Amino acid sequence: MTLASPFGKARTSRMEGVIERAWEDYRLLFKASAQLQPICGQILSMIGSLHLIDDHLQTGDLSISNRKALRDVESWCHNALSSLEAALTTARSDISHDRFKILQSKVLDPANTLSGFVELLRRDRQKTMVEILSQMIGEMQSTNSQQSVVTEWSVLEAQLEKLGLPKEVIEEEFFFISDWLKENSLEQIEEDAEDAEDVADVEKVEDEELPDYDPGEERNPIEEKVQIMDEMARNVATDEPIATSSKAEPPPYTFEEDNDQPIIDSEFSHFIQTAIATDTDVRLLKRKLHPELGPHPTSWLPKSVQARFEDSRDIIPIMPPDSFTAMAYETAPRCVNEIERLKRLLRTSSAFKQNMNSGVAHEALQGLEVMSTALSRFDLLQDQKSGADNFSDLDVLDFEFSTAVVLDARLPFPDREFELAQKSYYLLLTYIMGFLEAISLVFPGRTYISAPVEQIEFLWKDNHMSTRVAFVEKQLAAWDNIESAAYHCRNWYSTRPMIRQGALEALEKWQRSEMILSGSEQKDSIELTVVSASELPKSNFRTSNTWVKMVHYGPNQFGGYLRTFDLKTDVSKATQHPVWNKKLSFEISSQSKLVDFELYDRVAGIDTQLCKYRIFCSFVPGVEANFANRSLLYGIDEEVDFPLKFLAGKGKEREPPLLRLRLHWAGRIAKAEALALPTRPPGKMFRLDATPVPMTPEEKIAAKNPPRPRQGSLPQWGSEGSEAAVHNARHARRPSMPTTNGTVNNSGHSF
């Protein structure tokens, strides 16, 4: 008897559209200000839940109630994303300093709708699996295959596949199956199997028994697989190769040139990762609390040049952990202080005062002396020639070369020696950091040792601490080759002053490029062709004589829109499908707000507006510079159809006609490339995820010092009568716009 499988074949994902839409919103917001990182995290959580739902759809059918719930969840997702996109559109059109406030406080899933639905799907699937498992147990009790199914996971997996469970579902629900079998029938089946085996042993013939045979402890493959998967999870978490035992003798931690990753046991790898994370947190906290203290990523520059990059958001916050500067001036001194603390702890401990010349305390002190000797080698990495404050001259070479090579890709560099020195010093330092993390576990306590001597001796041997000390001694014995590589890099750099000159020239050109890419040096030139319109409504008496007017709006002093200029096409007579092919050239700046395209019908010299379409300009400092939802950084040359909003009579809405426009501009990047300027921040001083739209000097100042509300004549919100005062101010008489006669010069401007 076989139970019909409720798990269908793979199908096309219905959540694909929602997932792709969520990814588009995430990619847009991820490049924005750091203020929007919380909402980015919510979107990632939402995408993860959608993928889980999609996996359920691929491997199983849904009940009627769940199908309805799925439709509701899909609709809810689209509504949540639409609300997010509407808030983003509002933030784009707002120029105030707190425009992102609505996005910062937005909660996409306050009621945990997605996670609740995922749990509902999983419960339904597990309910079906319980029915299949119950049927399997019933069949097993009537056959002689109980022991093989229980003790061999492969047999159990094959049996479940026969009963209709897909293999991917079995693997995904491995722990659920294991727990259910333990709680329900596993013990009973094993007891029955043991009883049957005892009966069979009694009936066996005496000469068939194997003398002196001990089968040992019975295997439990389910428990073994749990242990193996736990071991895999630990190794994946530490990003290290899978080890069969965390207590095995540690394999060599080498510094060979072709060995990018040292091979160490997983437990010591965990110590190293913890120490690195702690060191990074300490350095970030120090920079936050004392920003005036070095080293700074800009310290290699002349003082006059450093001031230009003080307010740049694209500079890395701290030096990389594998940089010579961070190792020599920050991490190594901190390790030296930790060694001195551990020495004092051992010497003042009452448990070891009588036995300091032997035993685990003696070995620990000797090991700390070896680590202290190794850390003294890092003095060589400190500045020898450049004169920069707390900044290694080897990093000066690295930063200058990575900056200068942007302009001249043919520059030479001692790659082999530099990489050997940097990698070897960093691997030795991280090994020492891992050793200090481990010895802090062996000798717990900050001011006194809080563990018994027996436990300390066991942990010292269990973590192979003596072997790790011996390894560092072995590395120090051959360390002259590493120091020779560092000296070679210094000597090579001292004979090539052109690298520093090239780096300073590249930064000068980048500052010029920033002015172009930010749009502060010149406005963006737009060449827009009004091509045609289609599907215009036909009057009962005649066809329309249509023409298009483009109106540009900038900001006014009250935060609204101010009409600045307009351009017009010729009149296309008596047709529902007018063609103009009128080229309009104009410029927009960061102050531009929007552009309206208004379609008019001319009858007896009187123009009546039929419909219009509005294109927004989006300028978010340091985030984007867009026109018609297309970036001004890159060149554009395409024709686009825009739906015109048409109203007739008393507001009866008709099928909108289409206005075809040809958009063309060269793009800011092309302007920079034409002048042989870099289009990305040059060198390792800058972040890899630096924004493609740099901030202007004025925007940098505004971001650092947000403007305060103006006092005096302008009313303040919240004060008595303020709303009425603002209403009166907005409706006060404004200077009238100069009239135009519709003539357009060669540049496209009206007079």
N, C-alpha and C positions, 0 to 999 in steps of 0.2 A: 504493500500500500504506500502510495506516494502522495504527499500533500501538494496541491497546486501552488505554484510559486506566485507570490504577490509582487515579485520584483520583475519588472519588465525590462525590455532592451533599452539601450542608451538612446536618448532622444535629443533633439535640438534644444538648447537652453532657452527658456523664456525669460530668464533674468539677465541675459546678455546685454540687452539695451540699457537696463538700469545700471549694471556694473560699468559699462562704458561711459555712461553719462556721469556717474560718480567719479570715475577716473579723470575725466576732463575737468570737472570742478576742482579735484585735488591738485592736478598739475598747474592750474591757474593760481590757486591760493598758496601753493607751496613756494612759488617764486615771490610772493608778496612779503609784507613786513613780518617780523618775528611775532608781532602781536596776534597774527592769525594762526599760529602753530596749534593752539588748542582745537580750533575748528577743523584743521587738517587731521589731527588725531582722531576726531569723531568720524570724519569721512573714511579714514582707513579702517576703523572698527566696523563701520557700516559695510564696506566692501568685503571684509572678512566674513561677516555674517551672510552676505549675499552669496559668496562662494560656497559656504556650507549648505545653504538652501539649494543652490544649483547642483551640488553633489548628490543631495537626496533626490532631486528630480531626475538625475541621470541614472540612478540605480534602483528606483522603485516607483510603483504607482501610488497615487494619493487617494485617500478616502474622499467621499463627496464633501464632507465638512471641511477637510483640509484644502480641497480645490477652491472652495469659496473663500477660505481664509487666505489662500495664496493670492487670489485676485485682489482682496482687500490690502494685503501687504504690498503687492506691486503698486497699487494705486497710492498707498501711503508713501512709498518711497519716492514716487514721481512728485507728489505734493511737497514732500520735505525738501527735495532738491530744487523744485521750483521756488519755494520760499527762500532757500539759500541764495539762488541766483538773483532773485528780486532784491534781496538785501545787498548783494554785491553790486548790482546795478545802481542802487541808491547810493552806496559808498563811492562809486565811481563818479557820479554826478555831483557829489558834495566836495567842496574844497576846504572845509574846516579841518582843524587838526585832530578832531575826535571822530572823523568820518567812519573809522573802523569799529567804533564802540558797539554798534548793533551786531556786527559779526563776532566780536569777542564774547559777547554774552549769549550768543545763540546756542541752543541745545537741540541737536537734530532728533534725538530719540529719548525724550524724557521718560517715557513709560516703558522703555526696554522692549519695544514691539518686536524687533528683529530677533533678539536673543530668545524671547519667549516663544516665537514661532519655530525657531530652530530646535528648541527643547521639545516642543510639541511633536515635530516630525520625528525626532529621535525616539521619543517614547512610543509612538505608533510603530516604528520599525522594530524596536525591541520587543514590543508585544507580539508581533508576528514571529519574531525569532524564538520567543519562549514557546509558542505553539509548535514550531518545527523541532526544537530541542526536546520538548515533551514527547512528541511522536517518535523521535529517534531513540529516546530512552526506553519507550515502550517496546519498540522493535528489538532493541538490544537484549531486553530481559527474556525474550522468547528465542534467542539464538545463542550460539557459543562464542560470539565475537566481542563480548564485553571488555575483556582485558585489553585487546589490541586497540580498540577504539579509545579507551580511557588513557592508556599509557603512551600512545603514539599520536602526536599532534597531526602528522601528515594523514594518518588514517581518519582521524576525526574531521579534518578539513575536507577530505574526499567525500566522506559520508554526508556532510552538510551540503556540499555542492550537488550531490545526487538528489537531495531533498529540496533543491531549488534556491539555495542561497548563493548569490554571486560571490566570486572569490574576493573581490575588492571589499565587499561588505563584511566578509568573515575576517579579513585582516584588520579592517577599521574597528570592528567590534570585538577584537580579540579578548580584551580584558573583561568585557561584559560576559562573554561566553564562559571564560574561565571562572569568574566569580559565581555565575549561575550554577555551573556544574558542581562547584564546591558546596554551595549552600543547599542544593536540592538532592542530587542523586549520586554524586561522585563517590562519597564515602560508602554508601550502601552497595554500589556496584563493585567497588574494590573489595569490600568484605565478602561479597558473594564469590568474587573471583578467587580470593584466598581460600575460602572454604572448598570450592571446587578443586583447587590445586592440591589441598591437603588430602581430599578423598582420592584423587588420582595418584598421589604419592603412595598412599596405603596400598592401592591395588597394583602398584608396579611390581614387577618381578625383581627379586633381590639381585640377580646378576646384571640387571640393566642399570643399576644405580652407579653413579660416578663416585668413586672413592675420593675422600679428601677434597671435595669441591665445595667452595663457598661462593655463592653468587653475589655476595655483598649486598649493600643497601639498594632497595628497589628505586629505579629512576622515576622521576615525575617530570615529564617533558614540558608540561604547562608551566610549572614553577621555574624550570630551567630557561624557558623562553622569556618569562618575565624578567629574570635576572639578566639575560643577554640584552633585552631591549632597554632595561635601566642603564646598563653599562654603555650602550650605544648613545643613549640620551645624554649621559654625562660627558662623553667624548665629543659629541656634536656641540654641546654647550660651550666647551672649552676650545672648539675648533682645532682639535688635535686628532692624530690617527688613533684608531680603536686599539686598545690594549687589552690583553686577556686578563690581566690582573693589575690593579692599581698598586699592589704591594710588591711587584716584581722588582728585581734589581734594575735601577735606572739605566737605560742604554745611553751611549755617548751623546753629549751635547756639543757638537763640533762647530768649528768656525771656518770650515772649508769654503773656498770661493764659490763653488758650484752648489752649495747646500743652502737653499734659501730659508728653510724652516728647520730648526733643531728638533731632533726626535727625543722626547722625554716622556716619562710616564704621566698618566692623566692627572693624578693627584698633585704632583708638583707643578704641572701646567696650571692647575687651578690656583695654586699659591701665586704663581707669576701673574696670571690675569688679574687676580685680586689686588696685588701690589701695584700693577700698572694703573688700574682704575682709581685706586686711592691716591696715587701720585698725581694723576691728572686732575682729580677733584681738588687736591690741595693747591696745585698751581693756579687753577681757575679762581679759587676762593681768594688766594693771595692777590691776584691781579684785580679782582673786584674790590677788595678792601683797601688795597694800596696801589692804585693804578700808576702812581708816580715812580714806584720801584721797578727796576729792570729785572731781567732783560725784556726789551720790547722788540717786536718783529721789525721795527723801523730803525733800530739802533745802529745798523750798518751804514746808514745814510749820513751825509753831512747835516749839521744842525739846521741849516737854512732849508734843506729839502725835507727834513722830518716834519717841520711845521705844516707843510702842504698836505700831509696825509693824516694829520691828527684826528680829523672828524670823519674819515672815510669808514663806511660800514663794510667795505670789501677787504679790509686788512684782517689777517688771521688774528684771533684774540690772544693766543699764546704761541710760543715756539713749539714745533712738533716734538713729541717725546723722544724721537730718535735723532734729533738735531744735536750737534756737538755742544751748542750753547746750553740747552736744557739739561744735558747730561753733566756738563762740567760745573755749571753755576747753580743748578737747582736740585736735581735728583741725587747726584753723588754726595754733595754736602749733607743732604737730609739722611742718606743712608749712614754716613759717618756718625751723625748725631745719634741715630738709632743704635749703632754698634756700641757707642760709649754708654748709652743707657743700659743696654743688656750686660755690659761688663760690670757696671756698678751694681746691677741687680744680682748677678752671680756672686760678686765678692762680699756683698752685705747680707746674703741669705744665710740664716742660721743653720739650714739643713746641710750646707756644703762647706762651712767654715773649717771644719775639722778634716776635710778631705779634698782640699783644693789641688793637690798634686797628682791626683789619680781619679779615675772614674769619669762619669758623664760630665761633671762640671769642668774638669780639666780639658776634656775633649772639646767642650763647647767654647772655652776661652781660647784654645788654640785655633779653632775654626774661625772665631771672630777676628783674631789677629790676621789670619790669612785673608779674610774679606777686607780688612782695613788696608792691608798691603795692596790688594787689587784695586781698591778705590783710590789709592794714592797715584796710580797710573793715569787717572783722569785729569790730574793737574796739567798734563801735557796738552789737553784740549782747550785750555783757557787761552785768552787772547795773547798772542806773542808779538804782533807787529802792527795791527791796524789801529790800535788806540781807541776802539769802540768800548763803551762802558758795558761790562758784563756780557760781552758778545764775542764768541769764538771767531778767530780769523778764518778758520776752516768754513764756518757758515757764511762769513763774508764772501769767500770765494764762491760758495754754492749759490747764494742769493744773487750775487752780481752776474754770474754766468747765466743762470736761469732767466735773468732779466735782459741781458745783452743779446742772448741767442735769438730773441724774438725779431731783432733787426738783421742779424747775420747768422744764418743757420750753419755756416761753415766754420764757426769758431771751434778750436780744439778744446779738449778737456781731458784730464787724467781719470777717465771713468773707472778703470780697473783698480787703481790705488785708492781712489776716494771711496768707492763702494766697499772695498775690503776693510778700510779703516772704520767707516761709519757702521757697517753691519757688525763687525767684530766687537767694537766697543759697546754697541747697544745690546748685543746678545749677552756679553759678559755682565753688563749692568743689570739687565732683567733677571739673569740667573742669580745674581747676588740679592736682588730684591725678593725673589722667590725664596731664597734661603733664609733671609731675615723674617719673612712672613711665616715660614715653617718653624723657625726656632722660637718665635713668639708663641706659637701653639704648644711647643714642647715645654717651654718655661713660661706659663701664663702669669700675668700680673704686671702692673705698672710700677709699683713701689716695693712689692714683695712677692715671692713665688708662692702661689696658692695651690700647688699640687704636691702630692707625696712623692718621695724619691723613686719608689718603685714604678709609679706611672710615668715619671720623666724618663727613666732608663728605658722603659718599654717603647715610648714614643720616639726617643732618639734612634733606637735601632729600627723600629718599624718604618720610619721615614728615611732610612739610609743616609743620615746626616753626615757620617764620616766619609761615605763614598762621595758625597757632593763636595765636601771640603777638598778631598783628594783630586777631584776633577778640576777645581779652580786652580790648585797648585800646578797641575799639569799644564793648564793653559798659560799661566804666568811664566812657566819655564820657556815657552816658545813665543813670548809676547814681543820680542825684539822685531820680528817681521812686521807686526801690526804698526809699531811705532815708526818703523822705517817708511811704511806707506804714508803715514801722516806727514812725516818730514818731507817726503817727496812732493806731496801736494803743496806744502808751504813754499818750497823752493821753486816749484813750477809757477806758482801764482806771483811770486816776487819779481819775476822777469817779464810779466805781461800786464803792464798798467793799462793797456787798451781795453781790458775787460771792464774795469771800473768806468772808464770813459763811455764805453758802449752802454753800460747799464744806466748811467745818468742821462744819456741821450734818449734811451728808450722810455724812461720815466717822463722826460720833457715832452716827448711825442705823445705819450699816453694822456698827459694832461690836456694837450691840444685835442686829442681824439675824444676825450671826455666831453669837452665843450660841444663837439659836433654831435656825438651820440645822445647827449642830454637835450639837444635842441636849443641851447642857450646862445650858441655862436650865430646861428642863422635860423630863420624860419623854415618850415617844411613846405616845399613847392609841390602843389597838387595840380596835375593836368587831368581834368575831368571832361569827358565828352558826353553830352546828352544825346544819345543815339536815337531812341524812338520810344513810342508808347503803343500799347496794344489793348484791344478789348475795351475801347472807350464806349460808353453807352450812346445809343443813337436816339436822337430826339424824334418826336412824331412828325415834325415839320421840316427838319434840316439836319445836316451833319455839322460837327463842331469845327470851329476855326481856333486851333489850340496853340499855345506857346507856354514855355516853362520859365519860371523865375527862380533863381537860386539866391537864398538870403543867408548871410553869415551872421552869427550872433557871438558876442563876447560877453564878459561879465560887467555888471554895473556895480555901483558902490554899495548897493543894498543886498548883494548876493544873488540877484536875479540875472536876466538875460538882457543884453543891449544890442540892438541891430546896428551892425557896423558898415556893411556894404551889400550890394546885390548885383547879380549878373543875369542877363536874359538871353533867350533864344529868339529866332525869328518866328513868325506865325505860319503854321502849316494849315492850309485852308481845306475845308470840306472833306474831311476823312476821319474814319474811326481808327485808323492806324497811322498816325502821323510819324514822319521821319524828319529829324532835324540835323543830326550829325554836327552839332554845334560844340566846338571845343572851348572850354572855360578854364582859364589858368588863374590860380590864386594861391595865396600863402596862408598857412595856419600856424599858430604858435601855441605855447602851453596855456595861453589865456583863452584860446578858442573854446567855445562851449558846444555849439551844434550848427548844423547847416540844414535849412529847410528847402525842399524842392516843391514849388507850388505850381499846379497845372491850371491855366486860365483858358476860358472860352471868350473870344472877342465877337461881339455882335453890335454892329452900327457904332463902332468906336468905344463901346463900353465893355470892360473886362469883368468877367465873373469867375471867381475861383471855384473850381470843380472839386479838386482833391489835392492832397499833398503827402509827402513822405519826409520823415525827419531822420537825419544821420547825426549821431552823437560823436563828439571828440572825447577821448578818454586819456587824460594825462595824470597818472599817479606817480609822484616822485619816487624814483628808484624802483618802480615796478613795471610800468608799461607806458607806451605812447602809441595810441591807436586812433585810426580814423575808419569809420564804417566797420568796426571790429576787425581791422587788419593793421598789423604792426607797421609803423613808420620806419622801423629799423631796416626792413628788407624791401627790396624792389618789388613792385606790383604792376602788372599789366594784364587786366582781365575785364571782361564784360559781365555785369551782374544785373539781374532783374529784381527790382524792388516793388512790392505791392503798394499801390497808392490807396489811401483811405478815401472812399468816395461816398458822399452824402447827397441825397436828393430829396426834394419835397420837405416833409416834416420829419426828417430824420430816418427815413426808410433806407436801410443799408443794402447795397447791391454788391454783386461780385466785383472785387476790386480789380481795376486795370493794372497793368504792369508797366513800370518805367524802366527802360534799359539804359544803364550808365556804363561807360568805360572808365575804369580807374587806372591811373598811371602815375607812378612816382619812382624815382631812382632809389630812394632809401638812404638812411643815414650811414649805414655801413659802407655802401658804395662810395659815398663822399669821402669817408676816411680812407678807404683803400686807394682811391684815386690820388690821395696825397701821401701814399706810402706810410700810413699811420697804423699802429696796432688797433685791432678791433676788440680785443679782450685784455683784461689787466695782465701785464707782463710780470712773470717771475713768481717765486715761491712765497713772496711776501703777501700775496693776495689769496683770498679764498677761492677754492675751486668752483664753488657755487655762487660766485659773484653775479650780481644782477646785470643783465645785458643793457639796461638803461641806467647809466650813471646819473647821480643827482647833481644839479647845478650848485655852484657855491652858495647861492641864496637859499636853495632848498636844504643844503647841509646845515646852514645856520638856523633855518626855521625848524628843522627836525631836532636840533640840539636845544634850542630855546623856543618852545611853542609860544605863539603870540597870546598876550592876555587880552581880555575884552576891553575895548576902548571906553574911556570915561569921558564925561562931559556932555556934549550936545546930543549924542545918540542915546536913545532910551535903553535901559537895561531890562532884560526879561525877568519877570517876577516882581518888578516894582509896580506900584499902583499906576494904572493908566498906561502901562508900557505898550500893550497890544494896540490900543487905539492910536498911540503916537506913531508906532511903526506903520500902521495902516495909512495914516495921513502922509507919512514921509514917502511911502511907496507910490501914492497917488498924487503927489505934488506935480505941478507943471514941469515938464522936461523940455529941454531945447528941441525944437522941431528939426527933423532930418532934412538936409537939402534935397530938393526934388531933382529927378533925373529925367533926361529926355529919351532914355533908352539906348543912346549911342554907346558902342563898345569899342575901345581902342584895341591895339594889337595884343596887349597883355590880358584882355578880357575884362577890365574894370569899366564900370559905367561912369558917365560924366553927367 
